[in-house]
Amino acid sequence: MSKKQEVQPLSGRGIKHNRKAQGAGAYTGIMVLYMLANVLTKLLGFGREIFITSRFGYGPVSDGYILGFAVPDLVYRLLVGGAVTAAVTPILSSAIERDEEHKAWRPISTFYTVVLIFSFVFLTLGEVFSGQMIQFLNPNKSVEVLAIATSVSKVIFLQTFFFILIAIINSILSSNKVFGLPVFGDSVYNLICLLAIVFLGAPTETGAVRVAWGIVFAALCYFLYMSSFSVPYIKGFRPNLDVKHPLFRRILWLAIPTLIAGTVNQLNVIIQQGFADQFVGAVTSLRNSQTLYNLPYQTIVVSVGPLLLPNLSGFFARKAGGEASDFFSKSLRSVLFMMVPFVVLFMVAADETVQAVYQWNPAKYTDTNVLATGSLLTVYAINMLLQAVIFFINQTFYARQRSWISLFTGVINLILNPLFCLLYINVFGFGLQSLTLATCSYNLVIIVLSSRMMKRFIPEIKVRGLASFSVRALVAAILSFSVLFFLKALLPASDDKIIQLLQYAVLGLGGLGSYFLAAMALKMPESASVIRMFNQFFNKFRRRKA
């Protein structure tokens, strides 16, 4: 490795930091660290969700507070979304791989400068017109809900500014393969958000706005935390407007489709929130079910995502298709292996999951609310697997600098979402559950389209061992399903919260344990890989502690 590729680590201990692409085995310890950090982040996130209904109640204030994030999040997607990382990481990672980093920084700096200028303009417009946009997107919501959403939205726009800066920092850290302590930034943010909800929240518009200011403070702390890690890697940044540079145009070409695709995803969320008008609190149930299925999904997928894009970009840069295929296939199988038992758990014990997490006060979160949220989670469980496959395929498109494909599938997604919602609501009469059925339906179509396009435009990626894996995983899942079904029938209903939590722990351990034992009996290599991954992490931790 050349001297200019050797960067002092952020810990300051003098160990050299390898910034070039490596095989999946080099990141086993990092993957466990990401999982643990994401578990912490999601637990704190659950605390946020629990206290939203605890402090605001289940109804107009909670709905208004949640809807208040919709327009700022949409503007964030329009400006940045995942586009900064998806555009900059392949370019900067490839430059590092070829020892040409010095050539890439000027156009990258131009891109960052343009992003910041447009951010200022759009955030100002968002502050002025957020109320009108919220009313336009939610015509069937009550005046009270819309008023609360508008007040919250005007404050949350300040958070969007900090998130844009964080996205820039993340793109730099990802390109430089900095995968350690920065992952705890989300935990810092969620902890402060949780404290804001607990100490500032109240079932009034004023209480919701106070919490919004606490969220902005959390975003500021998140930004300062991430900034502390970026200092050694951001020294090449020089603000400029050299928009004629050919590499800047290349970055822009990669960013625009990703921006639009990210905006499409946020529009899909807004569309479904608009359809969630069956009863007061429907938006809250939709949000709660999404939060629950995102715990295992993001804990597992996000643990691999930051490793996938920069390494695939590096493999493609040096034309190592075999290594790219191996990295992609092993990572995908490992992720799906770890997600399957959670899919089974949420399908069989959806109501118990919702009850354990959200029903701390039955007067505020009633049994009817539990059933409404549980009906959504049952279907969302399947979507975890579909969304994981789409995520992996999209990362390959970004790494191969084919982001326009994600734009194409995103537009198809945006067309199908309201069509499926209307079909399931108006034709089949499935009610609120129509929204989750629509999500699974359009994601299934997107998987078929994306898979065909990956074979057409990225033929060097060969997905290996997926058929054999799927058969064995299905057998293990059936056994886990049977064990959970038996345990659920065996355990008596109880109104005592401690007993509910203990019973849910039995269900979780029974389902996960039976799945893993079945996988070992079936000699699934992924089970051995997971054991080895955790062993390597804890061995490294013990050695450092010694």
N, C-alpha and C positions, 0 to 999 in steps of 0.2 A: 504494500500500500504506500503510495507516495506521501511525502510529508504534508502536503497541503490537504490531504484527506484525513489527517490525524488531528482530531479536535479534543481538547481537554474536556472531560466529562463535567457535568454540572455539579457532581458531588465534590469536585475539587481534589480528589484523591490521587490524581496523576495517572489514572488508567486510560489507555487510548481507546477511543470510541470508533468502532467500525461503521462507516456510513454506506457501505455497499451491500447489494442484495445477497442474501444467504438462504440456505434451505430451511424448510419448516422446522427441522430438528434444532436449529440454533435459537428458536424462540419459545421453546416449551416453558421455560421458567417465566418468561414475560407474559405468556398467555394466562398462566395461573394468576400472576399479579394483576392482570387486567380483569380477570374474573372476580377476584376478591375485591378489587376496587369498585367494580361495577355492582357487586352484591351490596357493598356499603352504600353506594350511590342510590341504588334502587330502594334499599330499606329506608333511607332518609326520604326518598321520593314518596314511598308509601306513607311515611309519617305526614308529609305534606298533604297527600290526598285524604288521609283519614281526618286530619284537623280542618280541612276545607269544609267538610260537612259538619264536623263538630263545632267549629266556630261560626260558620255562616248558616248552618242548617241545610236541609235537603229541599231546595226549591228555588225561588227567584233570585236570591242573593248568590247562591252557589252557581246557578246557571249564568247570571250576569258576570260574575267574576271570571268564569271559564271562557265565556264568549269575548271578554275584554282582551284576551290574548290573541284572538283570531286575526285581526287586521295587522297588528305589529308583526306577528309571525309570518303573515303573507308578504308584507313588505320586506322582511328579512330574506324570505325565499326569493323574492324578486331581485334583491340586490346581491345576495351572497349564496344562501343555502349551502349546498355542498360544492358549489361551483369553484370556490377558491382552491380547496383541496384537490378537487377532481382535475382542475386545469393546471395548477402550479406543480403538484406533486409529480406527475409523470415527466414534466419538463425538467424540473430541478433534480429529481432522482436520476434521470437519464444523463444529465450533465455531470453529476457526481460520479456516475458509473464510468463515464468516458474521460474523467479528469478535466472537464471543461466548465466547471462551475462559474468561473470568472466571466465567461461569455453570456451566461444566462441571467445574471443578476440585474443588468440594466433593463431589459424588457420586463422582467418580473416586477421590478420597482415601478415601472410605468403602469403595469396592470394594477398594482396596489394603490397607486396614486389616483387612477381613474375610479376605482371602487370607492375610495374615501370621498371623492368629490360627488359622485352620484348618490352616495349614502346621505350626505348632508342635505342635498336637494329633496330626495324622496322622504326622508324622515321629517323634514319641515312640512311637506305637503300632507304627510300622514297625520301629523299633529292637528292640522287645520281641518281635514276632511274625514277623520276617523268616524265621527258620529254618523255622517251620511252613509258611509260605507257599511257600517254595522247594521243600520236600518234596512239598507238595500239587500244585504245578504240574509237577513232574518226577518222577513216581512210578517211572519205569523207569531212572533214573540210579543209578550206583553210590554206595555210602556215602561213598567218598573224594571223589567229585565234589561231592556235596551238602554235605559238611563244609567244603570249601574255599569253595564258593559262599556258605554261611551266614556264614563269617568275613569274607569280602570285603564282603558285603552290609551288614553292621553298620557298617562304616567308610564305605562309599559314601553312606550316608544323609546324612552331613554335607555331602557335595557337593551333594546335592539342595537343601539350604537355600540355598546360594549361587546355584544355578541359578534358584531362585524369585525371588531379588532381581534377578538379571540379566534375567529375563523382564519384570519391572516396568520396569526401566530401558530395555529395548529398546522397549517399547510407547510410552514417552514420546519417545524419540529418533525412532522411526518416524513418529509423529504430527507431529513438528516438522520432518520431512524432513531429518534429520541423517543423511546417507548416506556420509560420508567415512571418516575414520580408525577409527571404532568397528568396522568390519568386520574389522580385524586382531585383535580380541579372541579369536576362535576360534584364530588362529595362536599367540597368546601361550599359550593354554590347552594346545593340542596340543604345543607345544614343551616345556613343563614336564612334561606327561604322558610324552612320549618320553624325556626325561632320567630321569624316575622309573623307567620300565621298564628302561632300560639299566643304571642304577647300583644299583637296589634289587631288581630281579627275580631270582628263582632258581626252579628246578623243584621247589619245596616249597610247602606251605601258608603257611609263614612268609614266603617270598618274595612270594607273591601278596598277602598282607596288607600288607607293606611298600610295595608298589607302590600299593595302594589309598590309603594315607596320602599318598603323593606326588600322587595324583590329587586328593585333597581340597585340598592346598596349591595345585595348579594352578587349581582352581575359585576359591579365595580371590584369587589374583592376577588372574584373569579378571574377577572382580567389582570389584576395585579399579581395574583399567584402564577398565572401562566406566563406573564411577562418575565418573571424572575428566571425562567428556564430558557428563554429565547435569546438572551444577551449574546452568547458566543456565536450564534448562528445567523443573527439578523444584521451583522455589521456591513453586509454588502448592500443593504437597502439605501437607495438614494432617490428621494422624490423627484420625478421628472415626468414630462408629457411627450416623450419621444414615440408618438403613436404610429409613426411610419416604419418603425423597426419591424422586420419580417417576423421575428420570433414573438414580438408582442401580438401581432396579428394572429399568429398560430395559437397563442395562449387564449386570446379572445375567442377564437373559433372553437376552442375546446370548452370555454366557460359558458358561452351563450346557450348551447343546447342543454347543458347541465342546469343552468339557472332556470330555464323554462321548465325542465323536467321537475326540478325541486318546487317550483311554483305550482305545477300541476298537482303534486302531492298535497300541498297545503290547501289548494282549492278543493281537492277531494274531501279533506277533513271538513272544510267549511260547508260543502254540499251536504255531507251527511249530518252535520249539526243542524242544517236547515230542514232536513227531512225528519229530524228528531223532535217532532212537535205533538206526539201522541198524548203526552201528559206533562204537567209541570214536574221537572226533575229528570226528564228523559235525556237531556244533554249531560247531566251529571252521571247517569248510569252508563251512557256511552263512553264518557271520559274514564270512569272507574274501570270498566271492562278493558279498555285499551291499556290503561296503566298496569293492570294485572298481567295481561298477556305479554306486555313489554318487559316485565321483570326477567323471566328466563330468556326471552328473545334477545334483548339488548345485552344482558349479562354475558351470554355466550357469543352472539354474533359480533358485538362490539369488541370482544376480546380478540377477535381474529381480524376484523376490518382494518384497523390501523396498520397491521402487518401485511395485509394482502396487497393493497394498492402500490406502495413504494417498492415492494419486492418483485411483484409482477412487472412493474415498469422497468426495473433493473434487468430482469431476465429478458424481456422483449428488446431492451436496448442492446444487449450483447447477443441477441438472436439465439437464446437458449430455450427453445420451445419445449424440450423434454423436461427441463427443470421447472419451467412454468407450469406444465401439465401436472407434474408430480406435486408441486406446492398447492395448486388449485384443488386437485382431487383429494389429497389427504386432508386439507383444511375443510373442504365441504363435507366429507364423510364424518370427520370428527365433530363438526358443528351439529349436523343432523342427528348423530348418535346421541349427543348430550341433550338434544331438544325433545326427542321422541317421548321419554317418560313424562315430561311436563305436559305434553299434548294430551297424553292419556289421563293424567291427573286432573287437568282442567275439564276434560270432557266428562269424566265420571263424577267428579266432586266439585263442579263449578259453584253450586250454591254454598257448599261448605267453605270454599275458598273465599268467596265474597263475604260471608258471615264472619270468618276469622279475621279478615283484614279491616272491614269497614263498619261492622255493626257493633260498635262499642256502647252506643246509646240507642236501644230499640225504639225509643220515642222519636228520635230524629232520623234514624235509618231503620225503617220498619222492615218486617218480614216481606212485605210486598215489594219494597225497594230491593231487597236481597234477591228475590226471584227475578225481578226485571233485569238487574245487572248480571245475574247468573245465566239467564237465557242468552245474553249476548256473548258471555265468556265461553260458553259451550261451543259455539261456532267459531269464535276467534281462535280457539285452540288449534284448529286445522290450519288457520292462516299463518301460524308461526312457521310452519315448514315451508309453505308457499313463499312467504316473504323472505325467508333465508335464502332460498334458491335464487330468487330475483336479485337479492343483494349481491350474491357472489357473481352472477352473470354481469350485472352492471359494473362491478369493480373491474371485471375483465375488459369491458368496453372502455372504461376510463383509462386503464393502464395501457391499452393498445391505441389510445387516442382516437377512439371511435365514439365519442360522446353523443353524436347526433343520433345514434341508435337508441340511446336511452330517452332522447327527446321524442323520437317517433313512438316508442312504446308508451311513453307518458301521455302523449296526446290521445292514443287509443284508450288508455286507462281513463282519461278525463271524459271521453265520450261514453264509455261503457258504464261508468259509475252511476250517473243519474238514470240511465236506461234500466239497469238492473234494479235500482231502488224503486223506480216506478212499477216495474214488472212485479216485484215481490210484494209491494205495498198494495197497489191498486188491483192487480189481477189475482194474486194468490192470497192476499189478505194476511200476510205474516206479521204485520205490525212492526214493532221496534226491531225485532230480530231480522227484519228484511235488510237492515243496514249491514249487519255482519255477513249475511248471505251474499249480499252484493259485493262486499269486499273480497270474499273468497272466490266468487265467480269471475270477477274481472282479473284477479291475480292469476287464476288458472289459465285464462286466455293469454295473459302477458307471458307466462312461463313458456307456453308453446311457441309463441312468436319469437321471444328472445332466444330460445334454444336453437331455433332454426337459423336465426341471424348470426348467432355465435359460430355455428358450423360454417356458415357462408363467408363471414368476414374475418374470423379468427380461427382458421383451420389448424393452426399449430397447437391449440389447446385440445387435448384429448382427455375426456373425463373417464377415469379408470376405476373399475371395481364397484361401480354404483349399483349394478343389477344384483350382484351377490349380496352386497350390503343391505339393499332394500328388503330382500327376502328374509334375511336373518333378523333384521330390525323389526319386521312385521310379526314374526313369531314371538320375539321377546315382548313386543307391545301387547299381543293378545294375552300372554301370560300375566303381564302387569295389569291389564284391564280386568282379568278374572279375579286377581287378588284384591284389587280395589273394590270391585263390585261386591265381593264377599265381605270385606271389612266394613263397607258402608252399610250393608244390611245387618251386620252384627252389632254395630255400635248404636246405643240408644240415643234418642234426641235429648238435648239438655238446654236449659236457658242460662246455665252458669257459664260465664265467659272463660274461666280457667279450664273447665271441662271441655268446652268447645275447642280451645286451642290445643289441649292435650290430644283430643280425638283427631284433630286435623293433622297433628304431628304423626300420629299412628298411621293415618292414611298416606301422608307424604312419604314416610319412611318405608311403609309396606309397598307402595307403588314403585318408588325409585329403587329400593333394594331388590325386589323381585325382577325388575327389568335388568338390572346390572348383573345379577346372578345368572339369569337366562342368557345374557350376552356372553358371559364367560363360559357357560356350558356349551354354547354354540360356537365358541372359539372365534368370536369376532375380534379382529385385530385392533379395532378402535377401543375396545375395553382395556386391552393391555396398554395402548397408547395413553389413555387417560390416566391409568395408574402410574405409568412411567413419568408422565408430565408432572403430576403432583409430587411424586417422589423426588424428582430432580429439583423442583422448586424448594421444597422443604429442606433438602440436603444442602442446597446453596445457602439457604437462610441460616441453618444451623452452623455451617462453616463460617459465615460472616460474623455470627454472634460469638463464636468461639475465638 
